[in-house]
């Protein structure tokens, strides 16, 4: 009984203290604006219930409602004015989001009709986050005066609006600066992440200098997951962690720690939606494949990477290596940003076998990376330790232009380097070509119109005949031209041709320096497949071999999965010469989520054939000559009355290869977790399964656990 009374008294004291600390001005939870007066059309006639039609998802507000000037879209304008209020406390705190347009999308504090304080949202570009963040006005010098609050949207351009919520007077600012010191006695500094939280700018100061700086959705209470910063290079030193602003009640500083393991590592690669034979980073976001290069038995996969969050941002070059293109080992970050805001965008890597750049400092041949430095231009960096760490070239940038994404190759006939760049020339999207003898000094040569981002160029034999070759040129979407290239100018012969018909392919690159005895052209693309609820996001599509072959339409590029997928083969199931009957599933006893499927159908007496894989249909329409999956289709002609399908099934993707790679259709899809079924079907008079082989697959991560 006494304990209960004590708890009641303590609860009353806490509530009283909180009440004394804040005085509510407006929370906009009523059916109308009340005494607030709205003019124009931007604010409607009542507070908004969260996100308005055609608006990106709004987050960070309190309760159910807020002020939102997106009524009528971004082109509507208006004002919202509060009644008179007395300033009684030293701070006014509020949540604000929207565009950074001072004087046009802003909140103002007025005294005697004059603006004495103002604030805007933080987003300065279309497509920016719709997250509301805390803002504080110090009004200690205005206590005792009468004021009004005015919320303004006078932005009439393509993009710009304002969101506001929970305006209070307080004895304390809403945010505080944060910091702590850590002894770097262990491998990692770990940080708690909460998706959707306000981004905080974090600076790691070591030896009086900023060693790392980034933005992070820092968790203030229970995190969704933890990310990590490898501080091995600073072992034994002290690090000061400075955080831009934190909510007063944030527990973030208490959750930042040094550790030799990643929190949650016991579940690493076992997560529910972790791809099991497609590369994905341990934590954070990945996009474009970068710097694909082979050296001394290792396939290097560098990639666009945000180590500190689930969403895009903080672009670094992540790094993984493999000896077989299937089993990957993630290594520490390869290239860090030069400084905050000068991000490491996409690029390529080559082995400088003849040391043309003069960077060699030991027994290892030098790997040179070319990348876009967003603050400087096209930059190069070099590695003397087999691609583990890179040193920035002091003469950067080596090219300045309007564009990005350098792809470097060695042009043997001319004994010079070629850099293919996405470049905007005369307001056109192009691939531009530069040449150099030493990777440092580059000269513009020519350009080809009609390509966007992430250029790629390489030479392939036609039908395996090395005396008859053509060059292939493409951009981020993979649509390609075939032609001749003399080391300076590309001459088109055909194209553009589509190279994939899927829903998730982007920004692919092929490996440089594959040994001549191998001779393959191996491609890795970014798989644009979101994984909500996971501590990682996106993946790489499975490595493919590219070839040029003669078809009825002319020379075309074919795409097939690399043969190394067979290293994961487990149990094999095989069927031959089966007539597919209605309502009969010969695969009813086979379930799982990882498969390699090869099938040949005779479709002469069929209307439709295909598979249903974990509830996702892969179908072939005989009359249309069309392969389909979900909302994507690709043309596929039967050959001698037959079609061949090869299918790779992972937890977040189904990759389709029709007729030995004539059609390539990678599909990003996360089937229902409970559905692990397979079905093969045929419709028509006598659809026939000539042969079917299904291999259950091991996880590529199983050997690393």
C-alpha positions as CSV (number, residue, x, y, z in Angstrom):
1,X,0.0,0.0,0.0
2,X,2.8,2.4,0.9
3,X,4.6,1.5,-2.3
4,X,1.5,2.3,-4.3
5,X,1.1,5.7,-2.7
6,X,4.8,6.4,-3.3
7,X,4.4,5.5,-7.0
8,X,1.4,7.8,-7.3
9,X,3.3,10.7,-5.6
10,X,6.3,10.2,-7.9
11,X,4.1,10.0,-11.0
12,X,2.4,13.2,-10.0
13,X,5.7,14.9,-9.5
14,X,6.9,13.8,-12.9
15,X,3.7,14.9,-14.6
16,X,3.9,18.3,-12.8
17,X,7.5,18.8,-13.9
18,X,6.6,18.0,-17.5
19,X,3.7,20.3,-17.4
20,X,5.9,23.1,-16.0
21,X,8.5,22.4,-18.7
22,X,6.1,22.8,-21.7
23,X,3.0,24.9,-22.6
24,X,1.1,23.7,-25.7
25,X,0.5,26.3,-28.3
26,X,-1.1,24.0,-30.9
27,X,-1.1,20.2,-31.7
28,X,-3.6,20.4,-34.6
29,X,-5.5,17.4,-33.4
30,X,-9.0,19.1,-33.5
31,X,-11.5,18.9,-36.4
32,X,-10.7,22.4,-37.5
33,X,-7.9,25.0,-37.2
34,X,-10.0,26.7,-34.4
35,X,-8.8,30.2,-33.9
36,X,-6.0,29.9,-36.4
37,X,-7.0,31.6,-39.7
38,X,-6.2,30.0,-43.1
39,X,-6.1,32.0,-46.3
40,X,-5.4,30.7,-49.8
41,X,-5.8,27.0,-50.8
42,X,-2.5,25.5,-49.6
43,X,-3.7,24.6,-46.0
44,X,-7.2,23.5,-46.8
45,X,-9.9,24.1,-44.2
46,X,-8.7,21.7,-41.5
47,X,-5.4,20.0,-40.4
48,X,-4.3,17.1,-42.6
49,X,-4.6,13.5,-41.4
50,X,-1.0,12.7,-42.3
51,X,0.0,12.2,-45.9
52,X,-2.2,13.9,-48.5
53,X,-3.0,12.5,-52.0
54,X,-0.1,12.3,-54.4
55,X,2.3,13.2,-51.6
56,X,5.3,11.1,-50.5
57,X,4.8,9.5,-47.1
58,X,4.9,12.1,-44.3
59,X,6.5,11.0,-41.1
60,X,7.8,12.4,-37.8
61,X,4.7,14.2,-36.7
62,X,2.9,13.5,-33.4
63,X,-0.7,12.2,-33.0
64,X,-2.9,11.8,-36.1
65,X,-2.9,15.3,-37.6
66,X,-0.6,18.2,-38.6
67,X,-0.4,21.3,-40.7
68,X,0.4,20.3,-44.3
69,X,0.4,22.8,-47.2
70,X,0.1,20.1,-49.8
71,X,-3.6,20.6,-50.2
72,X,-4.0,21.2,-53.9
73,X,-0.4,19.9,-54.6
74,X,2.8,21.8,-54.7
75,X,1.5,24.7,-56.8
76,X,-1.1,25.9,-54.2
77,X,-0.3,28.8,-51.9
78,X,-1.6,30.2,-48.7
79,X,-1.0,31.3,-45.1
80,X,-2.0,30.1,-41.7
81,X,-2.0,32.6,-38.8
82,X,-2.4,31.9,-35.1
83,X,-4.3,34.0,-32.6
84,X,-2.3,36.3,-30.3
85,X,-0.2,34.5,-27.7
86,X,1.9,35.6,-24.8
87,X,5.6,34.5,-24.8
88,X,6.0,33.0,-21.3
89,X,9.0,30.7,-21.6
90,X,12.5,31.0,-23.1
91,X,12.1,28.5,-26.0
92,X,9.5,27.7,-28.6
93,X,9.9,24.2,-30.0
94,X,8.1,22.7,-33.0
95,X,8.3,20.0,-35.6
96,X,8.8,21.1,-39.2
97,X,9.3,19.5,-42.6
98,X,9.1,20.4,-46.3
99,X,11.2,22.6,-48.6
100,X,14.1,24.8,-47.7
101,X,12.8,28.0,-49.3
102,X,13.3,31.0,-46.8
103,X,10.5,33.5,-47.0
104,X,8.4,31.2,-49.2
105,X,7.8,28.0,-47.3
106,X,8.5,28.9,-43.7
107,X,7.1,29.4,-40.2
108,X,7.5,32.9,-38.7
109,X,7.2,34.4,-35.3
110,X,5.7,37.9,-35.5
111,X,5.8,40.7,-33.0
112,X,4.0,43.9,-34.0
113,X,3.5,42.3,-37.4
114,X,7.3,42.1,-37.9
115,X,9.1,38.8,-38.4
116,X,11.5,38.2,-35.5
117,X,12.2,34.5,-35.9
118,X,11.8,32.2,-39.0
119,X,12.5,28.6,-40.0
120,X,12.1,26.3,-43.0
121,X,12.1,22.6,-43.7
122,X,15.5,21.0,-44.5
123,X,14.8,19.5,-48.0
124,X,16.1,21.5,-50.9
125,X,15.2,19.2,-53.8
126,X,12.2,17.4,-55.3
127,X,11.8,13.9,-53.9
128,X,13.4,14.9,-50.6
129,X,12.3,13.2,-47.4
130,X,8.9,14.2,-45.9
131,X,10.3,13.8,-42.4
132,X,9.4,16.4,-39.8
133,X,12.2,17.4,-37.4
134,X,12.4,19.3,-34.2
135,X,13.4,23.0,-34.4
136,X,13.8,25.5,-31.6
137,X,13.6,29.3,-31.4
138,X,15.4,30.9,-28.4
139,X,12.9,33.6,-27.4
140,X,14.4,34.4,-23.9
141,X,14.7,38.1,-24.9
142,X,11.0,38.2,-26.0
143,X,9.4,36.8,-22.8
144,X,6.5,38.9,-21.7
145,X,5.7,40.1,-25.3
146,X,2.6,39.3,-27.4
147,X,3.2,37.5,-30.6
148,X,1.6,35.5,-33.5
149,X,2.9,32.5,-35.4
150,X,2.5,32.5,-39.2
151,X,2.9,29.4,-41.4
152,X,3.6,30.4,-45.0
153,X,3.5,28.6,-48.4
154,X,4.2,31.0,-51.2
155,X,6.3,28.6,-53.3
156,X,4.6,28.4,-56.8
157,X,7.3,26.4,-58.6
158,X,7.5,22.7,-59.4
159,X,8.2,21.6,-55.8
160,X,7.9,23.1,-52.4
161,X,5.5,22.9,-49.4
162,X,5.7,22.9,-45.6
163,X,4.6,20.7,-42.8
164,X,4.3,21.7,-39.1
165,X,3.2,20.1,-35.9
166,X,3.2,20.2,-32.1
167,X,4.2,23.8,-31.3
168,X,5.1,24.3,-27.6
169,X,6.6,26.8,-25.2
170,X,9.3,25.2,-23.1
171,X,12.0,25.9,-20.5
172,X,14.4,23.8,-22.6
173,X,15.3,23.5,-26.3
174,X,13.9,20.5,-28.1
175,X,17.4,19.3,-29.1
176,X,20.8,19.2,-27.5
177,X,24.3,18.6,-28.9
178,X,25.7,15.2,-28.1
179,X,29.1,13.8,-27.7
180,X,31.2,11.1,-26.0
181,X,34.7,9.7,-26.1
182,X,35.7,6.1,-26.7
183,X,38.9,4.2,-26.4
184,X,39.3,2.3,-29.6
185,X,40.3,-1.0,-28.0
186,X,38.1,-3.1,-30.3
187,X,37.4,-3.5,-34.0
188,X,34.1,-1.6,-34.4
189,X,32.2,1.4,-33.2
190,X,28.5,0.3,-33.4
191,X,25.6,2.7,-33.8
192,X,21.8,2.1,-33.2
193,X,19.6,2.8,-36.2
194,X,15.9,3.5,-36.3
195,X,14.4,3.7,-39.8
196,X,12.5,6.9,-40.3
197,X,14.2,8.7,-37.4
198,X,15.6,12.2,-38.0
199,X,19.0,12.1,-39.6
200,X,21.8,13.1,-37.4
201,X,25.2,14.3,-38.6
202,X,27.9,12.4,-36.8
203,X,31.6,13.4,-36.8
204,X,34.4,11.0,-35.6
205,X,37.4,13.1,-34.4
206,X,40.6,11.2,-33.9
207,X,43.9,13.0,-33.0
208,X,42.2,16.3,-33.4
209,X,41.2,15.6,-37.0
210,X,37.9,14.5,-38.5
211,X,38.4,10.9,-39.5
212,X,34.9,10.0,-40.6
213,X,31.7,12.0,-41.0
214,X,28.3,10.8,-42.1
215,X,24.5,11.1,-41.6
216,X,22.5,8.4,-39.8
217,X,18.9,7.8,-38.7
218,X,20.1,7.4,-35.1
219,X,17.8,5.6,-32.8
220,X,16.8,7.5,-29.6
221,X,15.3,4.4,-28.0
222,X,14.9,0.8,-29.2
223,X,16.8,0.5,-32.5
224,X,15.7,-1.5,-35.6
225,X,19.3,-2.7,-36.0
226,X,22.9,-1.7,-35.4
227,X,25.5,-0.6,-38.0
228,X,29.2,-0.5,-37.6
229,X,32.3,1.5,-38.4
230,X,35.5,-0.4,-38.7
231,X,38.2,1.4,-36.7
232,X,41.0,-1.1,-37.0
233,X,43.2,1.6,-38.6
234,X,42.9,3.7,-35.5
235,X,43.5,0.9,-32.9
236,X,44.6,2.2,-29.5
237,X,43.6,5.8,-30.1
238,X,40.8,7.8,-28.6
239,X,37.8,8.9,-30.6
240,X,35.5,11.8,-29.9
241,X,32.1,11.3,-31.3
242,X,30.2,14.5,-32.0
243,X,26.5,14.5,-32.9
244,X,24.8,17.5,-34.4
245,X,21.6,17.5,-32.4
246,X,19.7,15.0,-30.2
247,X,16.2,15.0,-28.7
248,X,16.5,15.8,-24.9
249,X,15.3,12.3,-23.9
250,X,17.5,10.4,-26.4
251,X,19.3,7.3,-25.3
252,X,21.5,7.2,-28.4
253,X,24.8,8.0,-26.7
254,X,24.3,5.1,-24.3
255,X,23.8,2.7,-27.2
256,X,27.0,3.7,-29.1
257,X,29.8,1.3,-28.2
258,X,33.0,-0.3,-29.2
259,X,32.8,-4.0,-30.0
260,X,34.6,-6.8,-31.7
261,X,31.3,-8.1,-33.1
262,X,28.3,-6.6,-34.8
263,X,25.2,-6.6,-32.7
264,X,22.8,-9.2,-34.2
265,X,25.7,-11.1,-35.8
266,X,24.3,-14.4,-34.5
267,X,21.6,-14.0,-37.1
268,X,23.9,-12.8,-39.9
269,X,23.0,-14.3,-43.3
270,X,20.1,-16.2,-41.6
271,X,17.7,-13.3,-41.8
272,X,14.2,-14.1,-43.2
273,X,14.7,-12.2,-46.4
274,X,18.4,-12.5,-46.8
275,X,19.3,-13.6,-50.4
276,X,21.2,-16.9,-50.1
277,X,23.3,-16.9,-53.3
278,X,23.1,-13.2,-54.3
279,X,25.5,-10.8,-52.7
280,X,24.1,-8.4,-50.1
281,X,26.0,-6.4,-47.6
282,X,26.0,-7.3,-43.9
283,X,24.4,-4.0,-43.0
284,X,23.0,-1.0,-44.8
285,X,22.2,-0.1,-48.4
286,X,23.9,-1.2,-51.6
287,X,23.4,-0.1,-55.2
288,X,25.6,-0.1,-58.3
289,X,28.3,-2.7,-58.8
290,X,31.7,-0.8,-59.1
291,X,35.3,-1.7,-59.8
292,X,34.8,-5.2,-61.0
293,X,38.3,-6.5,-61.4
294,X,40.0,-10.0,-61.2
295,X,43.4,-10.2,-59.7
296,X,45.4,-13.2,-58.4
297,X,42.5,-15.6,-58.0
298,X,40.1,-13.1,-56.5
299,X,37.0,-11.5,-58.1
300,X,36.7,-8.1,-56.5
301,X,33.2,-6.7,-56.1
302,X,33.2,-3.0,-55.1
303,X,29.8,-1.4,-54.8
304,X,27.9,1.7,-53.9
305,X,27.2,1.5,-50.2
306,X,25.7,3.3,-47.3
307,X,27.2,1.6,-44.3
308,X,25.1,3.6,-41.8
309,X,21.5,3.0,-42.9
310,X,18.8,1.1,-44.8
311,X,18.3,3.9,-47.3
312,X,20.5,5.5,-50.0
313,X,23.1,8.0,-48.8
314,X,26.7,8.5,-47.5
315,X,28.1,6.9,-50.7
316,X,31.2,4.8,-50.1
317,X,32.8,1.9,-52.0
318,X,31.9,-1.3,-50.2
319,X,34.1,-4.3,-50.9
320,X,33.7,-8.1,-51.2
321,X,35.9,-10.8,-52.7
322,X,35.2,-14.2,-54.1
323,X,37.2,-17.0,-55.6
324,X,34.2,-18.5,-57.5
325,X,31.6,-15.7,-58.0
326,X,29.3,-17.4,-55.6
327,X,30.8,-17.4,-52.1
328,X,31.6,-13.8,-51.1
329,X,33.6,-12.5,-48.2
330,X,32.8,-8.9,-47.2
331,X,35.9,-6.8,-46.5
332,X,36.2,-3.4,-44.9
333,X,35.2,-0.3,-46.8
334,X,37.6,0.2,-49.7
335,X,37.2,4.0,-50.5
336,X,35.8,6.5,-48.0
337,X,34.5,9.9,-48.9
338,X,37.1,12.6,-49.3
339,X,35.0,14.8,-46.9
340,X,31.4,15.1,-45.9
341,X,29.3,15.8,-48.9
342,X,32.0,14.8,-51.4
343,X,30.7,11.3,-51.9
344,X,32.3,8.3,-53.7
345,X,30.0,7.6,-56.6
346,X,30.2,4.8,-59.2
347,X,33.3,3.9,-61.2
348,X,35.5,1.0,-62.3
349,X,38.9,-0.6,-61.6
350,X,41.7,-2.1,-63.6
351,X,45.1,-3.7,-63.0
352,X,47.9,-1.5,-64.2
353,X,50.1,-4.3,-65.3
354,X,52.8,-2.1,-66.9
355,X,52.7,0.5,-64.1
356,X,51.8,3.2,-66.6
357,X,50.7,5.5,-63.7
358,X,53.9,4.9,-61.7
359,X,52.0,4.0,-58.5
360,X,53.7,0.7,-57.8
361,X,55.4,0.5,-54.4
362,X,56.1,-3.2,-53.8
363,X,55.7,-6.7,-55.3
364,X,52.0,-6.4,-56.1
365,X,50.7,-5.0,-59.3
366,X,48.7,-1.9,-58.8
367,X,44.9,-1.9,-58.9
368,X,43.7,1.6,-60.0
369,X,40.1,2.6,-59.3
370,X,38.4,5.4,-61.2
371,X,35.3,6.9,-59.5
372,X,33.2,10.1,-59.4
373,X,34.0,12.4,-56.5
374,X,30.8,14.4,-56.2
375,X,32.7,17.4,-54.9
376,X,35.6,17.4,-57.3
377,X,35.0,15.4,-60.5
378,X,36.4,12.2,-61.9
379,X,39.1,10.9,-59.5
380,X,41.5,7.9,-59.4
381,X,42.9,6.0,-56.4
382,X,45.4,3.2,-56.3
383,X,46.0,0.1,-54.2
384,X,49.3,-1.7,-53.6
385,X,47.8,-4.3,-51.3
386,X,45.6,-6.4,-53.7
387,X,42.7,-4.0,-53.6
388,X,42.2,-3.8,-49.8
389,X,43.0,-0.1,-49.3
390,X,43.3,2.8,-51.7
391,X,45.3,6.0,-51.8
392,X,43.7,9.0,-53.5
393,X,45.8,10.5,-56.3
394,X,47.0,13.9,-55.2
395,X,46.3,15.4,-58.7
396,X,42.6,14.6,-58.6
397,X,40.3,15.3,-60.3
398,X,41.7,13.9,-63.6
399,X,38.6,14.9,-65.6
400,X,36.0,17.6,-65.0
401,X,32.8,17.6,-66.9
402,X,29.0,17.4,-66.4
403,X,28.5,13.8,-65.7
404,X,29.8,10.8,-63.7
405,X,30.6,7.0,-63.6
406,X,34.0,6.4,-65.3
407,X,34.5,3.0,-66.9
408,X,38.2,2.5,-67.7
409,X,39.6,-0.2,-70.1
410,X,42.9,-0.9,-71.7
411,X,42.8,-0.6,-75.5
412,X,45.6,-2.9,-76.5
413,X,45.9,-2.0,-80.2
414,X,46.6,1.6,-79.4
415,X,48.4,0.9,-76.1
416,X,46.4,3.5,-74.2
417,X,43.7,3.7,-71.6
418,X,40.1,4.6,-72.5
419,X,37.6,6.2,-70.1
420,X,33.9,5.9,-71.0
421,X,31.9,8.4,-69.1
422,X,28.3,9.3,-68.7
423,X,28.4,13.0,-69.8
424,X,25.8,15.7,-70.5
425,X,27.0,17.4,-73.7
426,X,24.9,20.0,-75.5
427,X,22.0,19.2,-73.2
428,X,22.1,15.6,-74.4
429,X,22.7,12.4,-72.4
430,X,25.8,10.7,-73.8
431,X,28.6,8.3,-73.3
432,X,31.9,10.3,-73.9
433,X,35.3,8.7,-74.6
434,X,38.6,10.0,-73.2
435,X,42.1,8.5,-73.7
436,X,45.2,8.5,-71.6
437,X,48.7,6.9,-71.6
438,X,49.1,7.1,-67.8
439,X,45.6,7.1,-66.2
440,X,46.3,10.7,-65.0
441,X,46.2,13.0,-68.0
442,X,43.0,12.5,-70.1
443,X,41.9,13.9,-73.5
444,X,38.4,14.0,-74.8
445,X,37.9,12.1,-78.1
446,X,34.2,11.6,-79.0
447,X,30.8,10.8,-77.7
448,X,27.6,8.7,-78.5
449,X,24.2,10.1,-77.8
450,X,21.3,8.3,-76.1
451,X,22.7,6.7,-73.0
452,X,22.2,7.5,-69.3
453,X,24.6,6.7,-66.4
454,X,27.0,3.8,-65.7
455,X,28.6,3.2,-69.2
456,X,30.1,-0.1,-70.2
457,X,32.1,-1.0,-73.3
458,X,33.8,-4.3,-74.2
459,X,34.7,-6.5,-77.2
460,X,33.3,-10.0,-77.8
461,X,33.7,-12.7,-80.4
462,X,30.7,-13.6,-82.6
463,X,29.7,-17.2,-82.1
464,X,33.0,-17.8,-80.4
465,X,35.1,-16.9,-83.4
466,X,37.9,-14.7,-82.1
467,X,38.8,-13.5,-85.6
468,X,35.3,-12.0,-85.9
469,X,34.6,-9.6,-83.1
470,X,32.3,-6.6,-82.3
471,X,32.2,-4.0,-79.5
472,X,29.2,-3.7,-77.2
473,X,28.3,-0.3,-75.6
474,X,25.5,0.3,-73.0
475,X,24.4,2.4,-70.1
476,X,22.7,1.8,-66.8
477,X,19.5,0.2,-68.2
478,X,21.6,-2.3,-70.2
479,X,20.1,-1.5,-73.6
480,X,23.1,-2.0,-75.9
481,X,24.5,-1.0,-79.3
482,X,26.8,-3.3,-81.4
483,X,29.5,-1.8,-83.5
484,X,33.2,-1.0,-84.1
485,X,35.6,0.8,-81.8
486,X,39.0,2.2,-82.7
487,X,40.0,3.3,-79.2
488,X,38.6,6.7,-79.7
489,X,35.3,6.5,-81.6
490,X,32.5,4.1,-81.4
491,X,30.7,3.4,-84.8
492,X,27.3,1.9,-84.4
493,X,26.2,-1.1,-86.5
494,X,22.9,-2.0,-84.7
495,X,20.9,-1.1,-81.7
496,X,19.9,-0.1,-79.2
497,X,18.7,-3.6,-78.2
498,X,17.2,-4.6,-74.9
499,X,19.3,-6.9,-72.9
500,X,16.8,-7.6,-70.1
501,X,13.1,-7.7,-69.7
502,X,12.9,-7.8,-65.9
503,X,11.8,-5.4,-63.1
504,X,15.0,-5.0,-61.1
505,X,18.1,-4.7,-63.3
506,X,20.2,-1.6,-63.3
507,X,23.8,-0.3,-63.4
508,X,25.6,-3.4,-64.4
509,X,29.3,-3.7,-65.0
510,X,31.6,-6.4,-66.4
511,X,34.9,-7.7,-65.0
512,X,38.2,-6.5,-66.2
513,X,41.4,-8.5,-66.3
514,X,39.7,-11.9,-66.6
515,X,42.6,-14.3,-67.6
516,X,42.7,-15.1,-71.3
517,X,42.5,-18.8,-70.7
518,X,39.0,-18.2,-69.1
519,X,37.9,-15.7,-71.7
520,X,34.5,-15.0,-70.3
521,X,32.8,-11.6,-70.2
522,X,31.1,-11.7,-66.7
523,X,28.5,-9.2,-65.7
524,X,27.1,-8.2,-62.3
525,X,24.2,-5.9,-62.0
526,X,22.5,-4.1,-59.1
527,X,19.3,-5.9,-58.1
528,X,16.8,-3.1,-57.2
529,X,15.0,-5.2,-54.7
530,X,13.9,-3.6,-51.4
531,X,14.0,-5.7,-48.2
532,X,11.8,-4.0,-45.6
533,X,12.3,-5.0,-42.1
534,X,15.8,-6.3,-42.7
535,X,19.1,-4.6,-41.5
536,X,20.3,-4.6,-45.2
537,X,18.7,-3.3,-48.3
538,X,19.1,-4.3,-52.0
539,X,21.4,-6.9,-53.5
540,X,23.4,-7.8,-56.6
541,X,21.9,-10.0,-59.3
542,X,23.6,-13.3,-60.0
543,X,26.8,-13.0,-62.1
544,X,26.1,-13.7,-65.8
545,X,28.2,-14.6,-68.8
546,X,27.6,-12.5,-71.9
547,X,28.1,-13.7,-75.5
548,X,27.4,-12.5,-79.0
549,X,25.6,-14.9,-81.3
550,X,24.0,-14.8,-84.7
551,X,20.2,-15.0,-84.7
552,X,17.5,-14.5,-87.3
553,X,17.4,-10.8,-86.3
554,X,21.1,-10.3,-86.6
555,X,23.9,-10.5,-84.0
556,X,22.5,-10.2,-80.5
557,X,23.9,-10.5,-76.9
558,X,22.9,-13.6,-74.9
559,X,22.9,-13.7,-71.1
560,X,23.3,-16.9,-69.0
561,X,24.2,-17.5,-65.3
562,X,27.8,-18.4,-64.7
563,X,28.5,-22.1,-64.5
564,X,29.7,-21.7,-60.8
565,X,26.0,-21.9,-59.7
566,X,26.6,-25.6,-59.8
567,X,28.9,-25.4,-56.7
568,X,25.7,-24.9,-54.7
569,X,23.8,-27.9,-56.2
570,X,22.4,-30.2,-53.6
571,X,19.7,-32.8,-54.3
572,X,18.7,-33.4,-57.9
573,X,15.2,-34.2,-59.2
574,X,14.7,-35.2,-62.9
575,X,11.7,-35.9,-65.2
576,X,11.7,-36.8,-68.9
577,X,9.0,-37.0,-71.5
578,X,6.0,-36.1,-69.3
579,X,2.7,-35.0,-70.8
580,X,1.4,-32.3,-68.6
581,X,-2.2,-33.0,-67.6
582,X,-4.7,-30.5,-66.2
583,X,-4.9,-30.3,-62.4
584,X,-1.9,-32.6,-62.0
585,X,1.3,-31.3,-60.4
586,X,4.2,-33.6,-60.7
587,X,6.2,-31.3,-58.3
588,X,3.7,-31.5,-55.4
589,X,6.2,-33.2,-53.1
590,X,8.9,-30.7,-53.7
591,X,9.1,-27.6,-51.6
592,X,11.8,-25.0,-50.7
593,X,13.1,-21.5,-51.5
594,X,16.4,-22.1,-53.3
595,X,16.4,-23.8,-56.7
596,X,18.2,-24.1,-60.0
597,X,15.7,-25.2,-62.6
598,X,16.3,-26.3,-66.3
599,X,13.4,-27.2,-68.4
600,X,12.6,-28.0,-72.1
601,X,9.0,-27.8,-73.2
602,X,7.5,-29.1,-76.4
603,X,4.9,-26.5,-77.2
604,X,3.6,-27.6,-80.6
605,X,0.3,-28.8,-79.1
606,X,0.2,-26.3,-76.2
607,X,-1.4,-23.0,-75.5
608,X,0.5,-22.1,-72.3
609,X,3.3,-23.8,-70.2
610,X,5.3,-22.7,-67.2
611,X,5.8,-22.9,-63.5
612,X,4.2,-21.5,-60.4
613,X,7.1,-20.8,-58.0
614,X,6.1,-20.1,-54.4
615,X,2.9,-18.6,-55.8
616,X,4.6,-16.6,-58.5
617,X,3.7,-17.6,-62.0
618,X,6.3,-17.9,-64.8
619,X,4.3,-18.5,-68.0
620,X,4.9,-18.9,-71.7
621,X,2.1,-18.0,-74.1
622,X,2.6,-20.1,-77.3
623,X,0.5,-17.9,-79.6
624,X,2.2,-14.7,-78.6
625,X,5.6,-16.2,-78.3
626,X,6.0,-14.4,-75.0
627,X,7.6,-15.2,-71.7
628,X,6.0,-13.5,-68.7
629,X,6.4,-13.1,-64.9
630,X,4.3,-10.7,-62.9
631,X,3.8,-7.6,-65.1
632,X,6.9,-8.2,-67.3
633,X,7.0,-9.9,-70.7
634,X,9.7,-10.8,-73.2
635,X,9.6,-12.2,-76.7
636,X,10.7,-15.8,-77.0
637,X,10.4,-17.8,-80.2
638,X,10.0,-21.6,-80.1
639,X,12.8,-23.5,-81.8
640,X,11.8,-26.7,-83.6
641,X,8.6,-26.6,-81.5
642,X,10.5,-26.3,-78.2
643,X,11.5,-23.6,-75.7
644,X,14.2,-23.9,-73.0
645,X,14.0,-22.2,-69.6
646,X,16.6,-21.8,-67.0
647,X,15.5,-20.4,-63.6
648,X,17.4,-19.3,-60.5
649,X,15.1,-19.0,-57.4
650,X,16.3,-17.2,-54.3
651,X,14.4,-15.7,-51.4
652,X,13.9,-12.3,-53.0
653,X,14.3,-13.0,-56.8
654,X,13.4,-15.2,-59.7
655,X,15.8,-14.9,-62.6
656,X,14.7,-16.3,-65.9
657,X,16.9,-17.2,-68.9
658,X,15.0,-18.2,-72.1
659,X,16.5,-20.3,-75.0
660,X,20.1,-20.3,-73.7
661,X,19.9,-16.6,-72.6
662,X,18.3,-15.1,-75.7
663,X,15.8,-13.6,-73.2
664,X,17.0,-12.5,-69.7
665,X,14.3,-11.6,-67.2
666,X,15.4,-10.9,-63.6
667,X,12.4,-10.4,-61.4
668,X,12.6,-9.0,-57.9
669,X,9.9,-10.5,-55.7
670,X,9.4,-11.6,-52.1
671,X,6.9,-14.4,-52.1
672,X,4.7,-15.2,-49.1
673,X,6.9,-16.7,-46.5
674,X,4.6,-19.6,-45.9
675,X,4.4,-20.6,-49.6
676,X,7.3,-22.8,-50.5
677,X,5.5,-24.8,-53.3
678,X,6.5,-25.6,-56.9
679,X,4.2,-26.4,-59.7
680,X,4.8,-27.1,-63.4
681,X,1.8,-26.7,-65.7
682,X,0.7,-27.0,-69.3
683,X,-2.5,-26.0,-71.1
684,X,-3.7,-27.1,-74.6
685,X,-4.1,-30.4,-76.4
686,X,-0.9,-32.2,-75.3
687,X,1.7,-29.9,-73.7
688,X,4.9,-31.9,-73.1
689,X,7.7,-31.6,-70.7
690,X,10.7,-33.0,-72.7
691,X,13.0,-32.7,-69.7
692,X,13.1,-31.1,-66.3
693,X,16.0,-31.0,-63.9
694,X,15.6,-29.2,-60.5
695,X,18.5,-28.8,-58.1
696,X,17.8,-27.8,-54.6
697,X,20.6,-25.4,-53.6
698,X,22.7,-24.9,-50.6
699,X,23.2,-21.4,-49.2
700,X,26.3,-19.7,-50.4
701,X,26.8,-18.4,-46.8
702,X,26.7,-21.8,-45.2
703,X,30.5,-22.3,-45.5
704,X,31.1,-18.9,-43.8
705,X,29.1,-19.5,-40.7
